Amino acid sequence: MDQSVFERYAAHRWGRGMLGLCDNGDLGLIDPARPEAPPRSLPHLLDNLHARGIDTPLILRVGAFLRRSLDNLNGAFARAIDAAGYQGVYRGVFPIKVNQQAGVVDRIIEHGRQWCFGLEAGSKPELILALSRNLPEGALLICNGIKDAEYVRLGILARKAGIDCVLVIESPGELDTVIAEARKLKEKPLLGVRIKLTRRVSGNWADSSGDRSTFGLTTKEVVDMLATLRAHDMLDCLRLQHSHLGSQVPQIMDIRQAVDEACRFFTELRRLGAPLDYLDLGGGLGIDYTGEARATDNSMNYTLDEYCTNIVETVGYAMDEAGQPHPTLVTESGRAIVAHSSILISDILEASYFDRSEPVAPEADDHHMLADMAAITGYLTPRRVQECLNDAEYYREELRALFRRGVIDIEQVARAEQIFLYVVGRIKEVVAQAGTVPPEVQDELNEHRDIYRVNFSLFQSLPDVWAIDQVLPIAPLQRLDEPPTRRAVLSDITCDSDGKIAQFVLDDGIDNALPVHELRPAERYYIGVFLVGAYQETLGDLHNLFGDTNVVTVDFNAEGELELQHEVEGDTVAEVLAAVEYEPRQCLDAFKGIVERAVRTGRINPRQRRILMNTYREAMGGYTYYEHLREEEAHG
């Protein structure tokens, strides 16, 4: 089968071998344990879920992809440690904030048990969550974030229960709280210190690094902390140094230089008597969202093996030079672990086409400019594309002005708009056949991209796309055996003009339109947004009261087929109302009173009251998103 359409969306690059083209043109998932096996169709899986009553929009979590990410990370560090003759080990932790869902965290703990993989908590609620999980013996529980006395007390006592709970000092005031609680409990805590590195990395999250980073101690504060711990006979408690490299760091040189600076602090703290065993380098490991392998905000210029090798070699050289033993290496690479394992899937509800294929003839009494605009196609050639586009725009604006002044009627304006769309359609055809087009022409044609309305909320499911212009790979899930004939932006179903996606990963770079197929009547057209496992499920809000989507976890069984493992139903309207302080029962009672008044005044009869109240109750318990009428419902 021709792979050209599949490759148009660059899935062969950013997909890391997790996606393939099925014989029928469907996009399919590839089992990492059987990469040679045929891909399993995503539309077929969605039909299967739909038959069970599980509809889009939904988050599809793939257990095999999560396991593969953990295998890759731990395997890459193991290879780097072996190749460099490094004398320490690697102990990764997963930052809960990246994806707090139980179905994700528990699977990471389960599969990470073989590597003593731990967790990172950035708040008291996250610590409480982490303490309830059955972490493997020897796994670290790194405690970051601002800590009150209760947080500190919980961390100290957890260590007594056999959990390697490391309280990382983030500020000078926090040290006072730790010392006070340790005295009360007569227990020695396991401590770490977060040190601000002076090097500033590049990328979208550059502000999380360097001198102006929010958390961490300055050099002077670190020296003072050592003196304070020594004065309270607690210097032996300081076992970990945390130096956060950044987030989604695109440039490998930034990582190497930041690790080198972290090592200087580490060897100096040891020289001053701190018995440090662990060097926690925080986050930073990037995800190649575009597949470009370049140092950009949405990509990076290094591989996982390069990342691990750079860290291991840099730390090893620094410790050898200082004559010190190699520490246990810790990273908090949440994005790299979970991003690939989740896919947001929804369907297109409708499309607004900004051209048309059928001509519209002006009527005899129409203004002459309608005929003038219709005549443009008679002199349309590749060399005159710009001229024809200029003429079409001119006539349309003049006719609109005539309507505003009352010279022509609404029927003429409607015909003028249809003629304009036909002319634009012919211009698009000529441009497509010509292959090359001046940038200014393409910029103008981009104003006539189609709008495909997708059944989801950008603010709930893809908040980073709206907030920080995060680029996520997107592709149709079917008809990839036929060339897409249209270019579109994607709009969600909120009533907010910001609820749209207009940046797309394609094989030739980032484009402002997604190649899509023309919709067919009564046929679902699915769109997948990939690499959404990091942060998107955690940061979403209730804009327009659209709640959490359905979540489905699948995995490959022994025969290589996709099998439903777990399902979490999306929010109902009642649940969302309760989240914003509207008690559903009170809403129901209040509406009942309004409807009863309508009966008393004769606006509706008792039977109509019953139908209205039943509809209200059903809607209250329904999905917050567009619900398709099921076949069995359509037939009574």
C-alpha positions in Angstrom: 0.0 0.0 0.0 1.2 3.5 -0.8 2.6 5.1 2.4 2.7 8.6 1.1 -0.5 9.8 2.7 0.5 8.2 6.0 3.9 9.9 5.8 2.2 13.2 5.0 1.4 13.5 8.7 5.0 12.6 9.7 3.8 9.8 11.9 6.8 7.7 10.7 9.0 10.2 12.6 7.2 11.3 15.7 5.3 8.0 16.2 8.5 6.0 17.2 7.1 2.9 15.5 3.8 2.9 17.4 1.7 3.6 14.3 1.2 1.9 11.0 -1.0 1.9 7.9 -3.6 -0.9 7.7 -4.5 -2.5 4.4 -7.9 -0.8 4.3 -6.3 2.7 4.8 -7.0 2.9 8.6 -4.4 4.1 11.0 -3.4 1.3 13.4 -1.4 0.7 16.5 1.7 -1.5 16.4 2.5 -3.9 19.2 6.1 -3.1 20.5 6.6 -6.8 21.3 5.6 -7.7 17.7 6.8 -4.8 15.5 6.6 -7.1 12.4 2.9 -7.9 13.0 0.2 -5.9 11.1 -1.1 -2.8 12.8 -4.4 -3.0 14.7 -7.0 -0.6 13.3 -8.0 2.3 15.5 -11.4 2.8 13.7 -12.1 -0.9 14.2 -11.4 -0.5 17.9 -13.6 2.6 18.1 -16.5 0.7 16.5 -16.0 -2.0 19.1 -16.1 0.5 21.9 -19.1 2.2 20.4 -21.0 -1.1 20.4 -20.2 -1.3 24.1 -21.7 2.2 24.7 -18.3 4.0 24.9 -18.2 6.9 22.5 -15.9 9.7 21.6 -14.4 12.0 22.6 -12.2 9.7 24.6 -8.6 9.4 25.9 -7.1 6.1 24.7 -4.3 4.8 26.9 -2.1 2.1 25.5 -0.5 0.0 28.2 2.2 -1.4 25.9 3.4 2.1 25.0 3.7 3.1 28.6 5.8 0.0 29.4 7.9 0.6 26.3 8.8 4.2 27.5 9.8 2.8 30.9 11.9 0.1 29.3 13.6 2.6 27.0 14.5 5.0 29.7 15.8 2.5 32.2 17.5 0.5 29.4 19.3 3.6 28.0 20.7 4.5 31.4 21.8 0.9 32.0 23.6 0.9 28.7 25.3 4.2 29.3 26.4 3.2 32.8 27.8 -0.1 31.5 29.6 1.6 28.6 31.2 4.3 30.8 32.2 2.0 33.6 30.1 4.2 35.9 30.2 2.9 39.5 26.7 4.1 40.6 23.2 3.1 39.6 20.1 4.8 38.2 16.9 5.3 40.2 14.2 7.1 38.2 11.1 8.7 39.7 7.9 9.7 38.0 6.6 13.2 38.8 2.9 12.7 39.7 2.0 16.2 38.5 2.6 15.2 34.9 -0.3 12.7 35.0 -2.0 12.1 38.3 -4.5 9.6 37.1 -4.5 6.4 39.1 -4.6 4.2 35.9 -1.3 5.8 34.9 0.5 6.0 38.2 -0.3 2.5 39.3 0.9 1.0 36.0 4.2 2.9 36.2 4.7 1.5 39.7 3.8 -2.0 38.6 6.0 -2.1 35.6 8.8 0.0 37.2 9.1 -2.4 40.1 12.0 -4.2 38.4 14.1 -1.0 38.5 13.0 0.3 41.9 11.2 3.1 40.1 9.8 5.7 42.5 7.6 8.8 42.5 8.0 12.5 42.9 5.4 14.5 44.9 5.2 18.2 44.5 2.5 18.9 47.1 0.9 17.4 50.3 -2.0 15.8 48.3 0.5 14.2 46.0 2.5 12.9 48.9 -0.7 11.4 50.5 -1.4 9.8 47.1 2.1 8.4 46.8 2.2 7.0 50.3 -0.9 4.9 49.6 0.8 3.2 46.6 2.8 0.0 47.1 6.2 1.3 46.1 9.0 -1.3 45.6 11.6 -1.6 48.3 14.4 0.8 47.7 12.4 3.1 45.5 12.7 6.8 46.2 9.8 9.1 47.1 11.1 12.6 46.3 9.1 15.4 48.1 9.3 18.7 46.3 7.1 21.8 46.6 6.3 24.2 49.4 5.9 22.2 52.7 4.0 23.1 55.8 4.5 21.4 59.1 2.0 18.6 58.4 3.7 17.8 55.0 7.1 17.6 56.8 5.8 15.5 59.6 4.2 13.1 57.3 7.5 12.7 55.3 9.6 12.1 58.4 7.2 9.5 59.8 6.9 7.8 56.5 10.6 7.1 56.5 10.2 5.4 59.9 7.7 3.1 58.2 10.4 2.0 55.7 9.6 4.4 52.8 12.6 6.3 51.4 10.9 9.6 51.6 13.3 12.5 50.8 12.3 16.0 51.9 13.9 18.4 49.5 14.6 21.8 51.0 13.2 24.4 48.6 13.7 27.6 50.7 15.5 28.8 53.8 12.3 29.0 55.8 11.5 25.4 55.0 14.6 24.3 56.7 13.4 25.8 60.0 10.1 23.8 59.7 12.0 20.6 59.1 14.3 21.1 62.1 11.4 22.0 64.4 9.4 18.9 63.3 12.4 16.6 63.6 13.0 17.8 67.2 9.3 17.2 68.1 9.3 13.7 66.7 12.9 12.9 67.8 13.5 11.4 64.4 16.1 12.2 61.8 14.7 13.0 58.3 16.1 12.0 55.0 16.9 15.4 53.4 17.7 16.8 50.0 18.4 20.4 48.8 17.3 22.0 45.6 20.1 24.2 44.3 19.5 26.9 41.7 21.9 26.4 38.7 23.2 29.6 37.1 23.0 28.2 33.6 19.7 29.0 31.7 18.5 26.4 29.2 16.6 27.1 26.0 13.0 26.1 25.1 9.5 26.9 26.1 10.3 26.5 29.8 13.5 28.4 30.0 12.2 30.4 33.0 12.3 27.3 35.1 16.1 27.3 35.0 18.8 29.8 35.9 19.0 32.4 38.6 15.4 33.5 38.2 13.9 30.1 38.7 11.2 30.0 41.3 12.4 27.2 43.5 15.7 26.4 45.0 18.5 27.9 47.1 21.1 30.3 46.0 24.8 29.6 46.6 24.8 31.7 49.8 21.7 30.1 51.1 23.2 26.6 50.5 26.3 27.5 52.5 24.1 28.9 55.3 22.0 25.7 55.2 25.0 23.5 55.7 26.1 25.6 58.7 22.6 25.4 60.2 22.4 21.6 59.7 25.8 21.2 61.3 24.8 23.3 64.3 21.8 21.1 64.9 23.8 17.9 64.4 21.7 17.1 61.2 24.3 17.4 58.5 24.3 13.6 58.2 20.6 13.8 57.1 21.5 15.6 53.8 21.8 12.8 51.3 20.4 14.2 48.0 21.1 17.2 45.8 18.3 18.3 43.5 19.3 20.5 40.5 16.5 20.8 38.1 17.8 21.1 34.5 14.5 22.4 33.0 11.6 21.0 31.1 11.4 19.9 27.5 15.0 21.0 26.9 15.6 21.1 23.1 19.4 21.5 23.1 21.7 18.7 24.3 24.6 21.1 25.0 22.3 22.9 27.5 21.8 19.6 29.3 25.5 18.7 29.4 26.5 22.1 30.7 23.8 22.2 33.4 24.8 18.7 34.6 28.5 19.8 34.7 27.5 22.8 36.9 25.3 20.5 39.1 28.4 18.3 39.6 30.5 21.2 40.9 27.9 22.0 43.6 27.7 18.3 44.4 31.5 17.8 44.9 31.7 21.0 46.9 28.9 20.0 49.3 30.6 16.7 49.8 33.9 18.5 50.5 32.1 20.5 53.1 30.9 17.4 54.9 27.5 16.6 53.4 27.3 12.8 52.9 25.5 13.1 49.6 24.5 9.8 47.9 22.0 10.9 45.3 22.3 13.4 42.4 18.8 14.3 41.3 18.9 16.1 37.9 15.1 16.7 37.8 13.4 17.0 34.4 14.6 18.2 31.0 14.4 15.1 28.8 12.5 16.3 25.7 9.8 14.7 23.5 10.1 15.1 19.7 6.5 16.2 19.1 7.3 17.1 15.4 9.8 14.4 14.5 12.2 17.0 13.2 15.1 16.1 15.5 15.9 19.8 15.8 16.5 22.2 18.7 13.1 23.8 18.7 10.4 24.3 21.3 8.5 21.2 20.1 11.5 19.0 19.3 15.0 18.3 20.4 18.4 17.6 18.7 19.3 14.4 20.7 18.2 10.9 21.3 17.4 9.2 24.5 20.7 7.3 24.4 22.6 10.6 23.9 20.8 12.1 26.8 21.7 9.3 29.2 25.3 9.0 27.9 25.8 12.8 28.3 24.6 12.6 31.9 26.5 9.5 32.9 29.8 10.5 31.3 29.6 14.1 32.7 28.9 13.0 36.2 31.5 10.2 36.1 34.3 12.5 34.8 33.4 15.2 37.5 33.5 12.7 40.3 36.7 11.1 39.1 38.4 14.5 38.8 37.3 15.3 42.4 38.4 11.9 43.7 34.9 11.1 44.9 32.6 8.0 44.6 30.0 8.0 41.9 26.5 8.9 43.2 23.2 7.2 42.5 21.7 9.1 39.5 18.0 10.3 39.7 15.9 11.9 37.1 12.3 13.0 37.1 11.5 12.5 33.4 7.7 12.4 33.4 7.0 13.7 29.9 9.2 11.1 28.3 7.4 8.3 30.2 3.8 9.1 29.6 3.4 11.3 26.6 3.3 8.6 23.9 1.0 6.4 25.8 -2.2 8.5 25.4 -4.2 9.5 22.4 -7.2 11.9 22.3 -9.7 10.6 19.8 -12.8 12.4 18.6 -14.9 12.7 15.4 -15.8 15.6 13.1 -19.3 16.8 13.6 -19.5 19.1 10.6 -17.4 21.1 8.2 -17.6 24.7 6.9 -16.1 24.6 3.4 -14.6 27.9 2.1 -15.0 27.0 -1.6 -17.4 25.0 -3.7 -17.2 22.7 -6.8 -20.4 23.6 -8.5 -20.7 27.0 -10.3 -23.5 29.4 -9.6 -24.8 31.6 -12.4 -25.9 35.2 -11.8 -29.5 36.0 -12.6 -30.6 38.4 -15.3 -31.4 41.3 -12.9 -28.3 40.9 -10.7 -25.7 43.6 -10.4 -23.1 43.4 -13.2 -20.3 42.7 -10.6 -21.8 39.2 -10.0 -21.2 38.4 -13.6 -17.8 40.1 -13.5 -16.8 37.9 -10.6 -18.1 34.7 -12.3 -16.1 35.6 -15.4 -12.8 35.3 -13.4 -12.5 31.6 -14.1 -12.4 32.3 -17.8 -8.9 33.9 -17.5 -7.6 31.9 -14.6 -4.1 30.4 -15.3 -1.1 29.6 -13.1 0.6 32.8 -14.1 -2.5 34.9 -13.3 -3.5 33.3 -9.9 -2.6 36.4 -7.9 -4.6 38.7 -10.3 -7.6 36.4 -10.1 -7.5 36.2 -6.4 -7.2 40.0 -6.1 -10.2 40.4 -8.5 -12.4 38.0 -6.6 -11.6 39.8 -3.3 -12.4 43.2 -4.9 -15.7 42.2 -6.3 -16.8 40.5 -3.1 -16.0 43.5 -1.0 -17.7 45.9 -3.4 -20.9 43.8 -3.5 -20.9 43.7 0.3 -20.6 47.4 0.4 -23.5 47.7 -2.0 -25.7 45.6 0.2 -24.9 47.7 3.3 -26.0 50.8 1.4 -29.2 49.1 0.3 -28.3 48.9 -3.5 -28.6 45.1 -3.8 -30.8 42.7 -1.8 -29.8 39.7 0.4 -30.5 37.1 -2.4 -27.8 38.8 -4.6 -25.3 38.8 -1.8 -26.0 35.1 -1.2 -25.3 34.4 -4.9 -22.2 36.5 -4.8 -20.8 34.6 -1.8 -21.4 31.3 -3.7 -19.8 32.6 -6.8 -16.8 33.7 -4.8 -16.4 30.3 -3.2 -16.5 28.7 -6.6 -13.8 31.0 -7.9 -11.7 30.3 -4.8 -12.2 26.6 -5.4 -10.9 26.8 -8.9 -7.9 28.9 -7.8 -7.1 26.2 -5.2 -7.2 23.6 -8.0 -4.8 25.6 -10.2 -2.4 26.2 -7.3 -2.4 22.5 -6.4 -1.7 21.5 -10.0 1.1 24.1 -10.4 3.0 22.7 -7.4 4.7 26.0 -6.5 2.9 29.2 -5.5 4.2 32.6 -4.4 4.1 32.9 -0.5 1.7 35.8 -0.6 -0.8 33.8 -2.7 -0.6 30.9 -0.2 -1.0 33.3 2.7 -4.2 34.7 1.1 -5.5 31.2 0.3 -4.9 30.2 4.0 -7.6 32.7 4.9 -10.0 30.3 3.0 -9.1 27.2 4.9 -12.0 24.9 5.8 -13.2 24.7 9.4 -13.7 21.2 10.7 -15.7 21.1 14.0 -14.4 18.4 16.4 -16.4 17.0 19.3 -14.2 18.0 22.2 -13.1 21.0 24.3 -9.6 22.4 23.7 -9.5 23.9 27.1 -10.4 20.6 28.8 -8.4 18.1 26.8 -5.5 20.1 25.2 -4.9 23.1 27.4 -1.3 23.5 26.4 -2.3 24.0 22.8 -4.3 27.0 23.9 -2.1 28.3 26.7 1.5 28.0 25.4 1.1 27.1 21.6 2.2 23.5 22.2 2.2 21.7 18.9 0.8 18.1 19.1 0.8 15.7 16.2 -2.7 15.2 14.7 -3.9 12.8 11.9 -7.1 11.4 10.5 -7.6 7.7 11.5 -9.1 6.5 8.3 -9.1 6.9 4.5 -5.3 7.1 4.4 -5.4 5.1 1.2 -6.7 8.1 -0.6 -5.1 11.6 -0.8 -6.8 14.2 1.3 -8.4 16.9 -0.9 -9.0 19.6 1.7 -7.1 21.8 4.1 -8.7 22.7 7.4 -8.2 24.2 10.9 -9.9 22.3 13.7 -12.5 24.0 15.9 -13.9 22.6 19.2 -17.5 22.7 20.3 -17.0 25.5 23.0 -18.5 28.9 22.2 -15.0 30.5 22.4 -13.2 31.7 19.3 -9.9 30.5 21.0 -11.1 26.9 20.9 -9.3 26.0 17.7 -6.1 24.3 16.5 -4.2 26.0 13.6 -0.7 24.4 13.9 -0.1 20.9 12.5 2.9 18.6 12.2 3.4 17.5 8.6 6.2 15.8 6.8 7.6 19.2 5.5 7.3 21.0 8.8 4.7 22.9 10.8 1.7 24.0 8.7 -1.3 26.1 9.5 -3.8 23.7 7.9 -4.4 20.0 8.3 -4.8 17.9 5.1 -8.2 16.2 5.5 -10.8 14.3 3.4 -14.2 15.6 2.4 -16.8 14.4 4.8 -19.2 11.7 3.7 -22.9 11.6 4.7 -23.6 9.2 7.7 -20.0 8.2 8.0 -17.9 9.0 11.2 -14.6 10.8 10.4 -12.2 10.3 13.3 -9.3 12.5 14.2 -6.5 11.5 16.6 -4.3 13.9 18.7 -1.2 12.0 19.8 1.4 12.3 22.5 -1.1 13.8 25.0 -0.2 11.7 28.0 1.9 14.5 29.7 0.0 17.3 31.5 -3.1 17.4 29.3 -5.3 15.3 31.5 -4.1 17.2 34.6 -4.3 20.8 33.4 -7.8 20.8 31.8 -10.5 23.1 33.0 -14.3 23.2 32.8 -14.7 25.9 30.2 -18.4 25.9 29.1 -18.8 23.1 31.7 -17.3 20.4 29.4 -15.9 17.8 31.8 -13.5 14.9 31.6 -13.8 12.7 28.6 -14.2 9.0 28.6 -10.9 7.2 29.3 -10.2 3.7 27.9 -7.1 1.7 28.6 -6.2 -1.0 26.1 -3.4 -3.5 25.7 -2.2 -6.1 23.2 -3.1 -9.6 24.3 -1.2 -12.9 23.7 -2.5 -13.0 20.1 -1.5 -9.4 19.4 -5.1 -8.1 19.4 -6.1 -5.0 21.2 -8.1 -5.8 24.3 -10.1 -3.5 26.6 -8.4 -3.4 30.1 -10.2 -0.6 31.9 -12.8 2.1 31.4 -13.5 5.3 33.2 -16.7 7.1 32.2 -16.5 10.8 31.4 -18.2 13.4 33.6 -21.9 13.7 33.5 -23.6 17.1 33.5 -24.6 16.6 37.1 -21.0 15.9 38.1 -19.7 19.0 36.4 -22.5 21.2 37.9 -21.5 19.9 41.4 -17.9 20.8 40.7 -18.9 24.4 40.3 -21.1 24.5 43.4 -24.5 23.7 41.8 -26.2 20.9 43.6 -27.9 18.8 40.9 -31.0 18.0 43.1 -31.5 21.7 43.8 -31.2 22.4 40.0 -33.8 19.8 39.3 -36.2 21.0 42.0 -35.8 24.6 40.8 -36.6 23.7 37.2 -39.5 21.6 38.4 -41.0 24.7 40.0 -40.5 26.8 36.8 -42.2 24.1 34.7 -45.1 23.7 37.2 -45.8 27.4 36.9 -46.0 27.0 33.2 -48.6 24.3 33.7 -50.7 26.5 36.0 -50.6 29.4 33.5 -51.6 27.1 30.7 -48.4 27.4 28.6 -47.9 23.6 28.7 -50.2 20.7 29.6 -49.4 18.0 32.2 -48.2 15.5 29.5 -45.8 18.1 28.1 -44.6 18.8 31.7 -43.7 15.1 32.1 -41.8 15.0 28.8 -39.9 18.1 29.6 -38.9 16.9 33.1 -37.8 13.5 31.8 -35.7 15.2 29.2 -34.1 17.4 31.8 -33.3 14.4 34.1 -31.8 12.5 31.2 -29.7 15.4 30.1 -28.5 15.9 33.7 -27.2 12.3 33.7 -25.7 12.5 30.2 -22.3 13.1 28.8 -21.2 16.8 28.6 -20.1 16.4 25.0 -22.2 16.0 21.8 -23.9 12.6 22.0 -24.6 10.8 18.7 -28.0 9.1 18.4 -27.4 5.4 18.6 -29.0 3.1 16.0 -31.2 1.4 18.6 -32.4 4.8 19.9 -33.1 5.9 16.3 -35.5 3.0 15.9 -37.4 3.5 19.1 
